[in-house]
Amino acid sequence: MDATGPNAEQIRYWNETAGPKWVDRGRMLDAQLAPLGRVVMDRGDVRPGTAVLDVGCGCGETSLELAARVGATGAVTGVDVSAPMLAAARARTAGLPQVRFIEGDAQTHPFPPASHDLLFSRFGVMFFTEPATAFANLRTALRPGGRVAFVCWQPLPRNEWMRVPLLAAAQHLTLPAPPAPDAPGPFAFGDADRVRGILTRAGFDQVAFEPLETTLTIAGGGLLEQAVEFLLELGPTGALLRDADPALRPVVAGAVRDAIAPFARANGVQMSGAVWIVTARRAGS
C-alpha cells in the first residue's frame, strides 16, 4: 500500500523492514506469542458465530485460530498495513471462507459500520500515531455492545526477554535516547493509565487491565544459537543493530549469547515477559 496518511512511517517500516523479517521468522514468533493470543481470545469470549476484526493480523496465525473458534457461522476480518505479511496470511488461511483480509491503515480505513462483535489484537495496536483517533475509527466497526480484547507489552524493564539482550548489546553499541512516552512502538501501551485515557476518549467504557507475567520460549524453542539470531533480528536489539557497523554483529552476537545462555533449558531459552490483557466495551450501547 502507499505510504501515506498519519502512519506513513509505520507503513514503510512494516512493508520494507519489519514485514519481510516477520515473514521469515513467523513460525518462531507465533510459537513464542501464541499462548498470549489464546488468553486474549478467551477474555474476548470468542465463540461460534462471532464476527471478529483482527487488528494488526500480521502473518495470519491469529486469524487462523480465530477462524477455528468462530466456525462457519462466524467471520474474521484481518487488517494490516504490511503487504508481505498479508500475503503470508492469505496463503495460510486459503480455503477458509469465513476469513478475509484488508490491506489498510486501521486508523483511517472506512470499515463497514456496526459489522463486528469484537476488536481483537495480539500486539498490533501500539503503532498508531494517533491512537485515540484510531480506536475511535475502529469503534465504528463494532455493533452495539461490541467489545475489545487485546494484549500489549508492559514497559521494557519488566520484560526480561527484551531487556537482557538489549543491555548485552549496549556493551558494544550506543543506546539511543528513549522514545517519547507516546511515540508509536512496542512499549507505547505500557502505561495503563495512558491507555485507559486513549480508550475512554475513543468511546469505550468498562476498560480493564489484567497484568500477566509469564515465561516465554524465545524463538519458539530450539537451540541457543537460534534464539540469539532471533533476538538479533527482531525487537529492541534488532532495532539497535539495524544501523550499526556490520562488523560489530559477531561481537554483539557473542555478548547476547553469553547473556541469555543461563536461561537455556532442554526445551529452549526460557525468559520472562510481562503484558497487559486489556478489555473494554463500546460505550453508549
C-alpha positions in Angstrom: 0.0 0.0 0.0 1.1 3.6 -0.5 2.9 5.1 2.5 0.6 8.0 3.0 -1.5 9.4 5.8 -0.7 9.8 9.5 1.0 6.5 9.8 3.2 6.7 6.7 6.4 6.0 8.6 4.9 2.8 10.1 3.6 1.7 6.8 7.0 2.0 5.2 8.6 0.2 8.2 6.2 -2.7 8.1 6.5 -3.2 4.4 10.2 -2.6 3.8 12.0 -3.5 7.0 9.9 -5.4 9.6 7.4 -7.2 7.4 9.9 -9.4 5.5 11.7 -10.3 8.7 8.4 -11.3 10.4 7.5 -13.5 7.4 10.9 -15.2 7.5 10.7 -15.9 11.3 6.9 -16.0 11.6 6.7 -19.6 12.8 9.1 -18.7 15.6 7.2 -15.6 16.6 3.9 -17.5 16.6 5.3 -20.3 18.7 6.5 -17.7 21.2 3.4 -15.5 21.3 0.5 -17.8 20.6 -0.1 -18.6 24.2 -0.7 -14.9 24.9 -3.0 -14.6 21.9 -5.1 -17.5 23.3 -5.5 -15.8 26.6 -6.9 -12.7 24.8 -9.3 -14.9 22.8 -10.6 -16.4 26.0 -11.1 -13.0 27.6 -12.8 -11.8 24.4 -15.3 -14.6 24.6 -14.6 -15.8 21.0 -17.2 -18.4 20.3 -19.0 -19.8 17.2 -20.8 -17.1 15.2 -18.7 -14.2 16.5 -17.6 -11.6 13.9 -14.0 -10.6 14.8 -11.8 -7.8 13.5 -8.2 -8.9 13.9 -6.2 -5.6 14.1 -2.6 -5.9 13.1 -3.2 -9.5 12.0 0.3 -9.9 10.6 1.1 -13.3 9.0 -2.3 -14.7 9.9 -1.7 -17.1 12.8 -4.2 -15.3 15.0 -6.8 -15.1 12.2 -6.4 -18.8 11.6 -7.1 -19.6 15.3 -9.9 -17.1 15.5 -11.5 -18.8 12.4 -11.4 -22.1 14.2 -13.1 -20.6 17.2 -15.9 -18.7 15.3 -16.6 -21.6 12.9 -18.5 -21.5 9.7 -21.2 -19.2 11.2 -18.7 -16.6 12.2 -16.4 -14.2 10.4 -12.8 -13.0 10.8 -11.5 -9.9 9.1 -7.8 -9.3 9.4 -6.4 -5.8 8.8 -2.7 -4.9 8.5 -0.5 -2.4 6.6 2.1 -4.9 5.6 1.7 -6.4 2.2 4.4 -9.1 2.7 2.7 -10.3 5.9 -0.7 -10.3 4.4 0.5 -12.4 1.5 1.6 -15.0 4.1 -1.7 -14.7 5.9 -3.7 -15.3 2.8 -1.7 -18.3 1.9 -2.1 -19.6 5.5 -5.9 -19.3 5.5 -6.6 -20.3 2.0 -9.8 -22.3 1.8 -11.5 -20.7 4.8 -14.5 -18.8 3.5 -15.1 -17.1 6.9 -11.7 -15.3 6.7 -10.9 -12.1 4.7 -8.1 -9.6 4.8 -7.8 -5.8 4.3 -4.5 -4.2 3.4 -5.2 -0.8 5.1 -4.4 1.5 8.0 -6.8 0.7 10.8 -6.6 4.4 11.9 -8.2 5.6 8.7 -9.8 2.7 6.8 -13.6 3.0 6.3 -14.8 -0.1 8.0 -18.5 -1.1 7.4 -20.4 0.4 10.4 -21.5 -1.9 13.1 -20.2 -5.0 11.3 -18.2 -6.8 14.1 -18.8 -8.1 17.6 -15.1 -8.0 18.8 -12.0 -6.0 18.1 -9.1 -8.4 18.8 -5.3 -7.8 18.6 -2.2 -9.6 19.6 0.5 -6.8 19.8 -1.0 -4.9 16.9 -2.4 -1.7 18.4 0.7 0.1 19.7 1.9 1.6 16.5 -0.7 4.3 15.7 0.5 7.9 15.5 -2.9 9.0 16.9 -4.2 6.0 18.9 -7.4 7.7 20.2 -8.3 8.6 16.7 -7.5 5.0 15.6 -9.7 3.5 18.3 -12.5 5.9 17.5 -12.4 4.7 13.9 -12.3 1.1 15.0 -15.2 1.7 17.3 -17.4 2.4 14.2 -16.8 -1.2 13.1 -18.4 -2.5 16.4 -22.0 -3.4 16.8 -23.9 -2.1 19.9 -22.5 -3.9 22.9 -19.3 -4.7 20.9 -16.2 -5.4 22.9 -12.4 -5.1 22.7 -9.7 -7.5 23.8 -6.0 -7.1 23.1 -2.6 -7.8 24.6 0.3 -5.3 24.7 3.7 -5.2 26.4 4.3 -3.7 29.8 7.4 -1.4 29.9 10.8 -2.7 28.8 12.2 -3.1 32.4 9.5 -5.7 33.1 10.3 -7.8 30.0 13.4 -9.8 30.7 13.4 -11.4 27.3 14.0 -8.0 25.6 15.8 -6.2 28.3 18.6 -8.7 28.9 19.8 -9.0 25.3 19.5 -5.2 24.8 21.7 -4.5 27.7 24.2 -7.1 26.5 24.3 -5.4 23.0 24.7 -2.0 24.7 28.2 -3.1 25.9 29.3 -2.6 22.3 26.6 -0.2 20.8 25.3 3.1 21.9 21.7 3.1 23.1 19.6 5.8 21.5 17.7 8.3 23.7 14.4 6.8 25.0 11.5 7.5 22.7 8.8 9.9 23.9 6.2 8.1 26.0 3.5 8.5 23.3 5.7 7.5 20.4 4.5 4.5 18.3 6.4 1.3 19.2 6.2 -1.9 21.1 6.1 -0.2 24.5 3.7 2.6 23.6 0.9 1.0 25.6 3.0 0.1 28.7 1.4 2.8 30.8 -2.1 1.5 31.8 -3.4 5.0 32.8 -2.5 6.4 29.4 -4.2 3.5 27.6 -7.3 3.9 29.7 -7.4 7.5 28.7 -7.0 6.6 25.0 -9.8 4.1 25.1 -12.1 6.4 27.1 -11.6 9.3 24.7 -12.3 6.9 21.7 -15.7 6.0 23.1 -15.1 2.9 25.2 -16.0 2.1 28.8 -15.6 -0.9 31.2 -11.9 -0.6 30.5 -10.0 -3.3 32.4 -6.3 -4.3 32.7 -5.2 -7.7 33.7 -1.4 -7.9 34.4 0.1 -11.1 33.2 3.7 -12.2 33.9 4.7 -15.4 32.1 7.6 -17.4 30.8 8.2 -17.1 27.1 10.1 -19.7 24.9 12.3 -17.5 22.8 12.0 -18.2 19.1 9.6 -20.9 20.0 12.3 -23.3 21.2 15.3 -24.9 19.7 19.0 -24.3 20.1 20.5 -21.4 21.9 22.0 -20.1 18.7 18.6 -20.0 17.1 17.4 -17.8 20.0 20.4 -15.5 19.6 19.8 -15.0 15.8 16.1 -14.3 16.5 16.9 -11.6 19.1 19.5 -10.0 16.8 16.8 -9.7 14.0 13.7 -8.6 16.0 12.8 -6.4 18.9 14.8 -3.7 20.5 18.2 -5.4 20.0 17.4 -5.9 16.3 16.5 -2.2 16.0 19.8 -1.2 17.7 21.7 -3.3 15.2 19.9 -2.1 12.1 22.1 1.0 11.6 25.2 -0.3 13.3 28.5 -1.2 11.7 28.0 -4.8 10.3 31.5 -5.7 11.7 30.1 -5.4 15.2 27.4 -8.0 14.7 29.5 -11.0 15.7 30.7 -9.2 18.8 27.2 -8.3 19.8 26.0 -11.9 19.0 28.6 -13.2 21.4 27.5 -10.8 24.1 23.9 -11.7 23.7 24.7 -15.4 23.6 26.6 -15.1 26.9 23.7 -13.1 28.5 20.9 -15.5 27.6 22.8 -18.8 28.0 21.8 -19.1 31.7 18.2 -19.2 30.5 18.7 -22.1 28.2 16.8 -25.3 29.0 16.1 -28.6 27.3 13.0 -27.2 25.6 14.6 -23.9 24.6 15.6 -20.5 26.0 13.0 -19.6 28.7 12.8 -15.9 29.8 10.1 -13.9 31.5 7.7 -11.4 29.8 5.1 -9.0 31.2 2.0 -7.9 29.3 -1.4 -6.2 29.8 -4.6 -8.1 28.8 -6.9 -5.2 28.0 -10.7 -5.5 27.6 -13.3 -2.8 27.1 -16.8 -2.2 25.6 -18.3 0.2 23.1 -19.8 2.9 25.3 -23.3 4.0 24.8 -24.5 0.7 23.5 
